[in-house]
Protein backbone atom coordinates (compact mmCIF):
# COMPACT_ATOMS: atom_id res chain seq x y z
CA UNK A 1 0.00 0.00 0.00
CA UNK A 2 1.53 3.28 -1.12
CA UNK A 3 1.39 5.97 1.53
CA UNK A 4 1.46 9.63 0.59
CA UNK A 5 2.22 11.21 3.95
CA UNK A 6 5.69 12.62 4.43
CA UNK A 7 7.82 12.75 7.54
CA UNK A 8 7.68 16.53 8.20
CA UNK A 9 10.84 16.54 10.29
CA UNK A 10 13.04 15.53 7.40
CA UNK A 11 12.53 18.77 5.54
CA UNK A 12 14.59 20.78 8.01
CA UNK A 13 17.64 19.26 9.64
CA UNK A 14 18.62 20.46 13.09
CA UNK A 15 21.96 22.23 13.44
CA UNK A 16 22.69 20.59 16.78
CA UNK A 17 23.97 17.05 17.21
CA UNK A 18 21.73 14.28 18.41
CA UNK A 19 23.79 14.02 21.60
CA UNK A 20 23.37 17.68 22.55
CA UNK A 21 19.86 18.50 21.40
CA UNK A 22 16.78 16.77 22.78
CA UNK A 23 14.70 18.11 19.89
CA UNK A 24 16.63 16.05 17.34
CA UNK A 25 17.05 12.41 16.43
CA UNK A 26 19.59 10.37 14.53
CA UNK A 27 18.17 8.63 11.47
CA UNK A 28 19.21 6.71 8.36
CA UNK A 29 17.75 8.77 5.53
CA UNK A 30 17.24 7.84 1.89
CA UNK A 31 17.22 10.92 -0.33
CA UNK A 32 17.66 9.21 -3.70
CA UNK A 33 17.06 5.51 -4.48
CA UNK A 34 20.22 3.79 -5.62
CA UNK A 35 22.46 6.18 -3.71
CA UNK A 36 24.10 5.38 -0.35
CA UNK A 37 21.86 5.96 2.63
CA UNK A 38 23.09 8.70 4.97
CA UNK A 39 22.94 9.21 8.72
CA UNK A 40 21.39 12.58 9.51
CA UNK A 41 20.19 14.53 12.51
CA UNK A 42 16.48 15.27 12.02
CA UNK A 43 14.10 17.43 13.99
CA UNK A 44 11.73 15.85 16.47
CA UNK A 45 8.00 15.66 15.75
CA UNK A 46 6.94 17.87 18.62
CA UNK A 47 3.21 17.16 18.88
CA UNK A 48 1.58 13.77 18.46
CA UNK A 49 -1.72 13.27 16.69
CA UNK A 50 -4.44 11.66 18.80
CA UNK A 51 -3.86 8.18 17.33
CA UNK A 52 -0.05 8.26 17.44
CA UNK A 53 2.57 6.82 19.76
CA UNK A 54 6.20 7.86 20.17
CA UNK A 55 8.61 4.93 20.47
CA UNK A 56 12.29 4.95 21.41
CA UNK A 57 13.61 2.46 18.88
CA UNK A 58 16.05 -0.15 20.15
CA UNK A 59 16.22 -2.56 17.21
CA UNK A 60 15.06 -2.43 13.60
CA UNK A 61 14.94 -5.33 11.15
CA UNK A 62 16.57 -4.62 7.79
CA UNK A 63 14.53 -6.69 5.35
CA UNK A 64 15.18 -7.39 1.67
CA UNK A 65 12.07 -5.31 0.96
CA UNK A 66 13.76 -2.34 2.63
CA UNK A 67 16.96 -2.94 0.68
CA UNK A 68 15.12 -3.17 -2.64
CA UNK A 69 13.52 0.21 -1.95
CA UNK A 70 16.83 1.74 -0.85
CA UNK A 71 18.68 0.46 -3.91
CA UNK A 72 15.92 1.49 -6.32
CA UNK A 73 15.28 -2.07 -7.52
CA UNK A 74 11.53 -1.45 -7.64
CA UNK A 75 11.11 2.02 -9.08
CA UNK A 76 7.40 1.42 -9.59
CA UNK A 77 6.97 1.72 -5.82
CA UNK A 78 7.76 5.43 -6.10
CA UNK A 79 8.40 5.92 -2.38
CA UNK A 80 8.06 9.46 -1.02
CA UNK A 81 11.38 11.17 -0.43
CA UNK A 82 13.10 11.81 1.89
CA UNK A 83 12.49 8.35 3.31
CA UNK A 84 13.44 6.56 6.55
CA UNK A 85 13.33 2.77 5.94
CA UNK A 86 12.48 0.01 8.40
CA UNK A 87 8.98 -1.43 8.75
CA UNK A 88 9.65 -3.84 11.67
CA UNK A 89 11.16 -2.53 14.89
CA UNK A 90 11.01 -2.77 18.66
CA UNK A 91 11.60 -0.43 21.57
CA UNK A 92 9.76 1.32 24.36
CA UNK A 93 6.95 3.85 24.49
CA UNK A 94 7.92 7.37 25.55
CA UNK A 95 4.71 9.24 24.70
CA UNK A 96 1.09 8.41 23.86
CA UNK A 97 -1.52 10.41 21.94
CA UNK A 98 -4.93 11.25 23.41
CA UNK A 99 -6.57 8.16 21.91
CA UNK A 100 -5.33 5.00 23.61
CA UNK A 101 -7.57 2.06 22.63
CA UNK A 102 -4.89 -0.53 23.45
CA UNK A 103 -4.15 0.84 26.95
CA UNK A 104 -0.48 1.58 26.44
CA UNK A 105 1.66 3.04 29.20
CA UNK A 106 4.88 4.99 29.05
CA UNK A 107 7.80 2.59 29.36
CA UNK A 108 5.94 -0.33 27.76
CA UNK A 109 8.18 -2.63 25.73
CA UNK A 110 6.67 -2.81 22.25
CA UNK A 111 7.05 -4.10 18.73
CA UNK A 112 5.94 -2.05 15.72
CA UNK A 113 5.06 -2.99 12.16
CA UNK A 114 4.08 -0.42 9.56
CA UNK A 115 3.76 -0.06 5.80
CA UNK A 116 7.06 -0.88 4.09
CA UNK A 117 6.59 2.27 1.98
CA UNK A 118 5.83 4.51 4.95
CA UNK A 119 8.61 7.14 5.18
CA UNK A 120 8.33 7.09 8.98
CA UNK A 121 10.37 3.90 9.38
CA UNK A 122 12.30 2.45 12.29
CA UNK A 123 15.88 3.45 11.41
CA UNK A 124 15.64 6.45 13.72
CA UNK A 125 16.30 6.86 17.44
CA UNK A 126 12.64 7.78 18.08
CA UNK A 127 9.75 6.98 15.76
CA UNK A 128 6.19 8.29 15.66
CA UNK A 129 3.70 5.63 14.58
CA UNK A 130 -0.02 4.86 14.57
CA UNK A 131 -1.27 3.04 17.68
CA UNK A 132 -2.92 0.41 15.45
CA UNK A 133 0.59 -0.78 14.51
CA UNK A 134 1.98 -1.17 18.05
CA UNK A 135 1.87 -4.24 20.35
CA UNK A 136 3.20 -4.70 23.88
CA UNK A 137 5.92 -7.32 24.40
CA UNK A 138 6.27 -9.38 27.60
CA UNK A 139 9.50 -9.26 29.58
CA UNK A 140 10.23 -12.88 28.67
CA UNK A 141 10.77 -11.99 25.00
CA UNK A 142 13.99 -10.13 24.06
CA UNK A 143 13.26 -6.94 22.13
CA UNK A 144 15.98 -7.73 19.62
CA UNK A 145 14.32 -11.03 18.67
CA UNK A 146 10.85 -9.52 18.63
CA UNK A 147 11.96 -7.07 15.96
CA UNK A 148 12.38 -9.92 13.43
CA UNK A 149 9.15 -11.81 14.11
CA UNK A 150 5.96 -9.90 13.24
CA UNK A 151 5.95 -9.65 9.45
CA UNK A 152 7.19 -13.13 8.51
CA UNK A 153 5.56 -15.18 11.25
CA UNK A 154 2.41 -13.05 11.29
CA UNK A 155 1.88 -13.43 7.54
CA UNK A 156 2.50 -17.19 7.71
CA UNK A 157 0.05 -17.53 10.59
CA UNK A 158 -2.60 -15.58 8.68
CA UNK A 159 -2.14 -17.91 5.71
CA UNK A 160 -1.92 -21.24 7.53
CA UNK A 161 -4.66 -20.60 10.07
CA UNK A 162 -7.26 -18.77 7.98
CA UNK A 163 -6.66 -19.55 4.32
CA UNK A 164 -5.28 -23.06 3.85
CA UNK A 165 -6.20 -24.90 7.06
CA UNK A 166 -2.75 -26.44 7.47
CA UNK A 167 -2.74 -29.59 9.60
CA UNK A 168 -0.33 -32.10 11.06
CA UNK A 169 1.59 -34.12 8.45
CA UNK A 170 0.31 -31.97 5.58
CA UNK A 171 2.94 -31.66 2.86
CA UNK A 172 3.87 -28.05 2.06
CA UNK A 173 6.40 -26.54 -0.34
CA UNK A 174 8.01 -23.33 0.91
CA UNK A 175 10.43 -21.14 -1.01
CA UNK A 176 12.93 -19.44 1.27
CA UNK A 177 15.31 -16.74 0.07
CA UNK A 178 18.10 -15.00 1.91
CA UNK A 179 15.68 -13.10 4.16
CA UNK A 180 13.22 -14.21 6.78
CA UNK A 181 9.76 -14.61 5.18
CA UNK A 182 10.28 -18.20 4.04
CA UNK A 183 12.29 -19.12 7.12
CA UNK A 184 9.48 -17.82 9.34
CA UNK A 185 6.94 -19.92 7.45
CA UNK A 186 9.12 -23.01 7.86
CA UNK A 187 9.49 -22.36 11.58
CA UNK A 188 5.72 -21.99 12.04
CA UNK A 189 4.77 -24.92 9.79
CA UNK A 190 7.17 -27.31 11.53
CA UNK A 191 7.06 -26.11 15.14
CA UNK A 192 3.38 -25.26 15.49
CA UNK A 193 1.49 -27.15 12.77
CA UNK A 194 3.78 -30.21 12.62
CA UNK A 195 3.56 -30.19 8.84
CA UNK A 196 6.13 -31.80 6.54
CA UNK A 197 8.06 -29.04 4.81
CA UNK A 198 10.03 -29.31 1.60
CA UNK A 199 12.03 -26.09 1.41
CA UNK A 200 13.37 -24.57 -1.81
CA UNK A 201 16.37 -22.32 -1.03
CA UNK A 202 18.53 -20.01 -3.11
CA UNK A 203 21.84 -20.90 -1.43
CA UNK A 204 23.44 -23.96 0.16
CA UNK A 205 23.86 -22.09 3.47
CA UNK A 206 20.12 -21.37 3.53
CA UNK A 207 19.51 -25.03 2.78
CA UNK A 208 21.59 -26.07 5.79
CA UNK A 209 19.68 -23.67 8.01
CA UNK A 210 16.18 -24.83 7.01
CA UNK A 211 17.15 -28.44 7.65
CA UNK A 212 18.32 -27.38 11.10
CA UNK A 213 14.96 -25.65 11.56
CA UNK A 214 13.15 -28.93 10.91
CA UNK A 215 12.40 -28.98 7.20
CA UNK A 216 11.68 -32.53 6.01
CA UNK A 217 13.81 -31.97 2.91
CA UNK A 218 15.62 -29.01 1.36
CA UNK A 219 16.49 -28.26 -2.24
CA UNK A 220 18.74 -25.43 -3.39
CA UNK A 221 18.43 -23.54 -6.66
CA UNK A 222 21.74 -23.94 -8.48
CA UNK A 223 22.66 -20.96 -10.68
CA UNK A 224 19.02 -20.44 -11.69
CA UNK A 225 18.95 -23.91 -13.26
CA UNK A 226 15.19 -24.36 -13.12
CA UNK A 227 15.15 -27.60 -15.11
CA UNK A 228 17.41 -29.18 -12.50
CA UNK A 229 15.29 -27.67 -9.73
CA UNK A 230 12.16 -29.19 -11.30
CA UNK A 231 13.84 -32.61 -11.43
CA UNK A 232 15.04 -32.37 -7.81
CA UNK A 233 11.58 -31.42 -6.53
CA UNK A 234 10.04 -34.31 -8.46
CA UNK A 235 12.51 -36.71 -6.87
CA UNK A 236 11.88 -35.29 -3.40
CA UNK A 237 8.10 -35.68 -3.70
CA UNK A 238 7.97 -38.99 -5.52
CA UNK A 239 4.33 -39.77 -6.27
CA UNK A 240 3.02 -37.34 -3.62
CA UNK A 241 1.47 -33.91 -4.09
CA UNK A 242 1.72 -30.95 -1.73
CA UNK A 243 -1.30 -29.33 -0.14
CA UNK A 244 0.21 -25.85 -0.47
CA UNK A 245 3.01 -24.07 -2.28
CA UNK A 246 3.99 -21.03 -0.21
CA UNK A 247 6.22 -18.64 -2.15
CA UNK A 248 8.20 -15.94 -0.36
CA UNK A 249 10.70 -15.39 -3.16
CA UNK A 250 8.79 -14.50 -6.32
CA UNK A 251 10.66 -14.83 -9.65
CA UNK A 252 7.74 -16.78 -11.08
CA UNK A 253 8.54 -19.89 -9.04
CA UNK A 254 4.86 -20.70 -8.51
CA UNK A 255 4.66 -21.58 -12.23
CA UNK A 256 7.18 -24.34 -11.58
CA UNK A 257 5.70 -25.45 -8.25
CA UNK A 258 2.18 -25.77 -9.67
CA UNK A 259 3.05 -29.22 -11.06
CA UNK A 260 3.69 -30.49 -7.53
CA UNK A 261 0.52 -29.26 -5.79
CA UNK A 262 -2.70 -31.23 -5.45
CA UNK A 263 -4.54 -30.08 -8.60
CA UNK A 264 -8.02 -30.32 -7.12
CA UNK A 265 -7.64 -29.29 -3.47
CA UNK A 266 -4.23 -27.61 -3.37
CA UNK A 267 -3.37 -23.91 -3.23
CA UNK A 268 -0.70 -21.63 -4.61
CA UNK A 269 0.08 -18.79 -2.22
CA UNK A 270 2.39 -15.82 -2.70
CA UNK A 271 3.62 -13.66 0.17
CA UNK A 272 6.22 -11.89 -1.96
CA UNK A 273 5.66 -8.19 -1.08
CA UNK A 274 6.35 -7.27 -4.71
CA UNK A 275 3.91 -9.77 -6.24
CA UNK A 276 2.08 -8.28 -9.21
CA UNK A 277 -0.90 -10.28 -10.43
CA UNK A 278 -0.86 -8.62 -13.86
CA UNK A 279 2.82 -9.43 -14.44
CA UNK A 280 2.69 -12.92 -12.92
CA UNK A 281 1.82 -14.73 -16.17
CA UNK A 282 4.93 -13.34 -17.90
CA UNK A 283 7.26 -14.27 -15.03
CA UNK A 284 7.36 -18.02 -15.66
CA UNK A 285 10.96 -19.27 -15.37
CA UNK A 286 12.35 -21.29 -18.25
CA UNK A 287 12.51 -24.99 -17.46
CA UNK A 288 11.97 -28.26 -19.28
CA UNK A 289 9.09 -30.38 -18.07
CA UNK A 290 9.41 -34.16 -18.46
CA UNK A 291 7.96 -35.75 -21.58
CA UNK A 292 4.98 -38.06 -21.22
CA UNK A 293 4.26 -41.17 -23.23
CA UNK A 294 1.56 -41.10 -25.87
CA UNK A 295 -0.74 -43.21 -23.74
CA UNK A 296 -0.92 -40.46 -21.16
CA UNK A 297 -1.92 -37.62 -23.50
CA UNK A 298 -5.53 -37.47 -22.28
CA UNK A 299 -4.39 -37.41 -18.68
CA UNK A 300 -1.81 -34.78 -19.53
CA UNK A 301 -4.47 -32.54 -21.06
CA UNK A 302 -6.62 -32.81 -17.95
CA UNK A 303 -3.67 -32.13 -15.67
CA UNK A 304 -2.72 -29.08 -17.73
CA UNK A 305 -6.22 -27.67 -17.32
CA UNK A 306 -6.11 -28.17 -13.57
CA UNK A 307 -2.63 -26.65 -13.42
CA UNK A 308 -3.84 -23.62 -15.37
CA UNK A 309 -6.73 -23.22 -12.93
CA UNK A 310 -4.29 -23.27 -10.00
CA UNK A 311 -2.18 -20.57 -11.60
CA UNK A 312 -5.22 -18.43 -12.32
CA UNK A 313 -6.19 -18.57 -8.65
CA UNK A 314 -2.94 -17.67 -6.92
CA UNK A 315 -3.70 -16.04 -3.58
CA UNK A 316 -1.49 -13.19 -2.42
CA UNK A 317 -1.29 -12.10 1.22
CA UNK A 318 0.36 -9.13 2.85
CA UNK A 319 -0.48 -8.96 6.54
CA UNK A 320 -0.17 -5.19 6.73
CA UNK A 321 -2.66 -4.75 3.90
CA UNK A 322 -5.15 -7.26 5.29
CA UNK A 323 -8.56 -5.54 5.19
CA UNK A 324 -9.76 -6.64 8.64
CA UNK A 325 -7.98 -4.64 11.34
CA UNK A 326 -8.95 -7.01 14.17
CA UNK A 327 -7.49 -9.99 12.30
CA UNK A 328 -4.33 -8.03 11.51
CA UNK A 329 -3.79 -7.20 15.15
CA UNK A 330 -4.69 -10.71 16.32
CA UNK A 331 -2.07 -12.32 14.07
CA UNK A 332 0.73 -10.27 15.67
CA UNK A 333 -0.68 -10.80 19.17
CA UNK A 334 -0.72 -14.56 18.56
CA UNK A 335 2.83 -14.42 17.19
CA UNK A 336 4.00 -12.67 20.36
CA UNK A 337 2.21 -15.24 22.51
CA UNK A 338 3.72 -18.17 20.61
CA UNK A 339 7.19 -16.71 21.07
CA UNK A 340 6.60 -16.12 24.79
CA UNK A 341 5.63 -19.79 25.10
CA UNK A 342 8.74 -20.93 23.23
CA UNK A 343 6.79 -22.36 20.28
CA UNK A 344 8.59 -20.28 17.65
CA UNK A 345 11.87 -18.38 17.44
CA UNK A 346 13.33 -15.58 15.38
CA UNK A 347 16.62 -16.11 13.60
CA UNK A 348 19.08 -13.22 13.56
CA UNK A 349 21.75 -13.73 10.95
CA UNK A 350 23.84 -10.71 11.91
CA UNK A 351 23.47 -7.46 13.84
CA UNK A 352 24.95 -4.12 12.86
CA UNK A 353 25.11 -0.78 14.68
CA UNK A 354 23.20 2.06 13.03
CA UNK A 355 26.57 3.66 12.30
CA UNK A 356 27.24 0.81 9.84
CA UNK A 357 23.87 0.78 8.07
CA UNK A 358 25.49 0.88 4.62
CA UNK A 359 27.51 -2.23 5.44
CA UNK A 360 24.31 -3.95 6.55
CA UNK A 361 22.65 -3.08 3.24
CA UNK A 362 25.58 -4.54 1.30
CA UNK A 363 25.47 -7.66 3.49
CA UNK A 364 21.86 -8.26 2.42
CA UNK A 365 22.55 -7.43 -1.23
CA UNK A 366 25.36 -9.98 -1.36
CA UNK A 367 23.05 -12.67 0.09
CA UNK A 368 25.37 -13.30 3.00
CA UNK A 369 22.46 -13.46 5.42
CA UNK A 370 20.51 -16.58 6.35
CA UNK A 371 17.55 -15.06 8.15
CA UNK A 372 17.05 -11.52 9.39
CA UNK A 373 19.59 -8.72 9.63
CA UNK A 374 19.11 -6.51 12.66
CA UNK A 375 20.15 -2.90 13.27
CA UNK A 376 21.01 -1.73 16.78
CA UNK A 377 19.49 1.73 16.38
CA UNK A 378 20.70 3.25 19.65
CA UNK A 379 24.27 2.28 18.82
CA UNK A 380 25.75 5.12 16.79
CA UNK A 381 29.35 4.34 17.76
CA UNK A 382 30.72 1.21 16.04
CA UNK A 383 33.57 1.00 18.57
CA UNK A 384 31.23 0.82 21.57
CA UNK A 385 31.59 -2.60 23.26
CA UNK A 386 27.83 -2.70 23.87
CA UNK A 387 27.23 -2.61 20.12
CA UNK A 388 26.74 -5.64 17.90
CA UNK A 389 30.16 -5.27 16.32
CA UNK A 390 31.79 -4.97 19.71
CA UNK A 391 30.10 -8.19 20.79
CA UNK A 392 31.53 -10.06 17.80
CA UNK A 393 35.01 -8.71 18.50
CA UNK A 394 34.80 -10.41 21.88
CA UNK A 395 34.29 -13.72 20.07
CA UNK A 396 30.59 -14.21 20.82
CA UNK A 397 28.54 -16.00 18.23
CA UNK A 398 25.75 -14.45 16.22
CA UNK A 399 23.22 -16.79 17.84
CA UNK A 400 24.04 -15.67 21.37
CA UNK A 401 22.51 -12.19 21.60
CA UNK A 402 20.09 -12.89 24.45
CA UNK A 403 21.54 -12.90 27.93
CA UNK A 404 25.22 -12.82 26.89
CA UNK A 405 25.58 -9.15 27.67
CA UNK A 406 23.59 -6.55 29.52
CA UNK A 407 20.41 -5.92 27.57
CA UNK A 408 19.21 -2.44 26.80
CA UNK A 409 15.67 -3.73 27.22
N, C-alpha and C positions, 0 to 999 in steps of 0.2 A: 504494500500500500504506500503510494507516494504521498509524503506529507509536504505541505507548502509553508509551514511556519518556520521562521528563522530564529536562531539563537541571537537575541538582541545584543547580548554582551560582546559578541565577537566583532561588532562593527567598530568599537572603540577600545583599543588596548590600553590598559593602565600603564602609567609611567613608573609605578613602583614595582618592586619585586614581590613575588608571592610570599616571601618570607617576612617582609616588612609591612605589608599592607593587607589588612583583613578584608578589604573590599575587592580583592583580586584572587584569582585562582589560576593554577597551572593546568594547561590543557594541551593535548596533541591535536593540532588543527590542520585540516586539509583545505588548502586554498585553490588547488588546481589538480584534478585527477591525473595520475601518471607522474606527478612530481613528488619529491620526498615530503613526507609529513613533517611539520615543524612544531616544536614546543614553544608555546606562547603564554604570556600572562594576560588573562582576560578579566574584564570587569565582572563583578558579582551581580547576579540578578537580585536586586534589593528587595522587591516585594513579590510574595507568592500570590498566585491566583487561588481562588477558593479550593479548587480540586487538585492542588499541587503539593508536593512534598520535597523538601530539600534533604539530600543524602550526601554524607561524607563518603566518598568512594574509596574502598580499600583495594578491591581487586576487580579487574575487567577482563573478560574473555575476548581474545582476538580471534575471531572466526574467519574462515575463508571467505564468507560473504563480505565481511568488513574489508578484507584485503582486496577483493575484486573491485569494490567501490573505490578504495584508495588508489589502486593502480589503473583505474579507468577501463577495466576489462569489460564492463557492461555499461557503455555510454548511454544506452537507452533508458537507464534508470534516472539519469538527469537529476542527481541529488542537488539540493540547494547548497550553495556555497556562501560563506565559509561553513565547514562541516566538521563536527567532532564525532568520530566513529565510536563504536562500541555499544552493542544492543543487549548485552548480558553483563551485569555487574552486581557486586555486593558491597555492603558497607553498613553505616548506621544513620539513623534519622537524626537530623539536627534542628529541623523546623517543619511544622505542619500547617497547611492552609486551613481556612475556617471549616470547610467540609471534611469530615473525618469518618466516612462510613465503615472503615475497617478497624477503627479504634486503635490507631497507632499512638505511640508515645515517643517522646524524645529519648534518644538512646537505644531504641529498638534496633536489633540486628536484622537486616533485611536483604532480600535479593530483588533485583529489578530486571524486567525485560521490556524493551520497547521496540518500536518499529526500526528495522535495520536501516531505513532511509531517513530516520529522524535525526536532524543535525544536533540534537541535544543528547549526545551519546555519553558513554561512561568513562572515556579517557580524559577525565578532568577531576581535579581534587574534590570538588563538590558539584553535584548534578541536581537539576530541578526537573522533576518528572511528575506525571499524572499518578494520582493515588491508585487508580485502577491497575497500574502496572507494578505495584509494590506488594511484597509478601514478607511477613516476619519469619525469622529463621531461629529455631531453638538453639540453645547453647551447645547441644551435643553435636551440631553440624558445623565444621569449620567454614568460615566465610569464604576462604579461598576455593574450597571444593564446590561450595554452593554456586559460585559464579560460573561454573561450567556445566551445570545440570539443567536449567529450566527449558531451554529451547529444544535441545535434542531429545531428552527424556520426556519432556512434556508433549512434544509432537508425536513421539512414538506411542505414548500412552493414549493420546487422543485417537490415534489410528487403530491400535490393537483392541482397545476397550470398546470403542463406539462404532467402528466402521468395518472391522473384519472379524470380530468375535474370535480372536486367537485363543487356542486352547492347548492343554498339555499334549505333547507329542506331535502337534501340527508341524508340518514341514514348511519352512519359510526361507525364501531367498532374500538376502540383504546385501546391497552394494554399500561398501564402506570406503570412502576416500581417505585423504590424509587428515581430515578434520573429524569432528566428533559426532555428526548426525547419525551416521551409520553405526558407529561404535556404541552410541547410546541405545540405539534400537536393538543391537545384539545383546547388550547388557540386560535390557528390560525383557526381551523375548526369552532369554535363557534363565535369568535369575528369578523372574516373577512368574512368567507364563509357562516355563518348563518346555518350551517349544524346541524343535530341532532346527538349528540354524545352519544353512550353507551360506558362507560369507564370500562375496566377490570383492577382492581388494586390489588397489592399484600399485602396491609395492609389496615386496617380500617381508619387510619389517612390519607392515600393517597386518599381513597374513599371520605372522607369528603372534602378534598381540591378540587378534580375535580368537585364535585357538586357545590362548591363555585365558581369555574371557569366557570360554565355554562353547564356542562355536563347534558344531558337530563336524563340519569340514570347512576348509578354506581354499579358495582358488584365487591366484593372483593374475592380473592382466599383464601379459608380457609384451611390452613395446607396442601396445595397441593392436596386438594380433587377435582380432575378434574371432577368426575362424578357429584358432587354437582354443580360445576361451570357450566357444560354443561346444567344442569336442570335450573339453575338460568338465564342463557342467553336465553334459550328457552322461559322462562316465560316473560322475559323482552321484547323480540321481538314479541311474539305472532305469528301471521301468516305472519309477515313481514320479508323481507330479506334485508340485508345491501348491499349498493353499494360497499363498501370497508371494508376490515379488515386491519388495519394498526398496525403492531406489532413492538414495541420498546423494547420488553423484551426477545424474543427468547424462549428457553425451549420447542420448538416444538408446541407452542400454536396455530400456524396457522393450524395445523392438526385438532384441535378442532373447531376453528372458521370457517373452510371451510363449515360446515353444515349450517351456518347462513348467507352466502353471496349469492347473486343472482348468480345461477349456470351458466347462459348464458351471462350476461353482467357485472358481478361483478369481483373484483380483490383482490388478496391476495398480500399484500406488506409488506416486511420486511425492517426495518431500523436498526435492531440490528447490531452494528459494527462487531460482531463476527459471523455473519451468514455464514454458510458453506453449499453451495448447495449440495455437495456430502454427507454430514452427515445428511442433513435435513430429509431424509426419515426415518432414524433410531431414530429420536428424538421425535417421536409421544408420547405424554403423555398417560398414561393408564386411560381410562375412559369408562364407559358403555353407549352406545348409546341406545335410547329407541327402544323397539321392535315394529315392524309393523305387522298389521294383514295380513293374507294370501292374502286377496283381493288386497293388495297394493304391492305385490311382483314385478310385472312388473315395476311399478312406482319406486320402490326402486332400482331396477337394473339400470334404466335410471339415477336416481339421483346419484347413486354411480359412474357411468361413468363420469358424469359432475363434481362431486366432485374431482375425480381423475385427471381430466383435469385441474381444478383450482390449485391443489397441484403441478402439473407438471409445472405450469407456474407462480410460485411465482416470483415476481419482487423484487430485492434487490437494494436499493439506499444508497449510501454514498456520501454526497455532495462533500467532499474533493476529492473523486476519480472520480467525474463526468468528462467525457472525453472532454466536451466543456468548455474551460476556460472562455469565455464570459458569458455563462450561469451561471457558478459557481460564478463569481464575481457579476452578476446581482442579484442572489438570496440573497446574503448578503446585497447588496445595497438596495434592496427592503425591507429587514427585518429592516434595520436601518431607512428607511423612514417611515415604518409603526409604528415603535416605536416612532419616533419623532412626528407623528401625533396622538399618543395616541390610536392607533388601537390594539396594542398588549402590553404585559408587561412581563418582566422576573420575576420569583419568586425565591427569595433567601431564602433558608431554614435556613442557619446559616453561619456566617462569622467567620473565624479564622485568627489570625496573622500568618505569616510565621513561627514564632518561635514555633508554636504549630501544625505544619503540621502533625505530627504523630497522634495527637488527632483527627484531621480532617479526616484522613484516617480511623481511627477506627469508627468514627461517621458514615461514609458512609457504612463501612462493616456491622455495626450493624443495618442498615436500619432505622436509626433515622431521616434521612432527608426526607422531602417531597418537592422535587424540587432540586435546585442546591445548592451546597456548594461552598462558595467563600473564597479565600485566599487573605488577605491583604498583598501583597508581600513586600511593603516598611516598614511594621511594623515588626521589628525583636525583639522588646521588648514587651513581653506580658503584662507588667504592665503600659505601656504607655496609658494614657487616650484617646488618639486619635485612639487607636486600637479597633478592633471589640470587644474584650473581655472587654476592658475598658468601651465601650459603654453599654454593657449588665449590667455591675456592677452598672451603673447609673440608671438602671431600664428601659432602652428604649427597645422597642419591636424589634423583628427581622424583622418586616416589615416596620420599620421606618428609613432605612439607608439614604434616600435622604433628604437633607435639615435639618436634626435634629442636625447636627454638622457641623463644617467647613469642606468642602470637599477638598481633596487633588487636585481634578481636577477642 
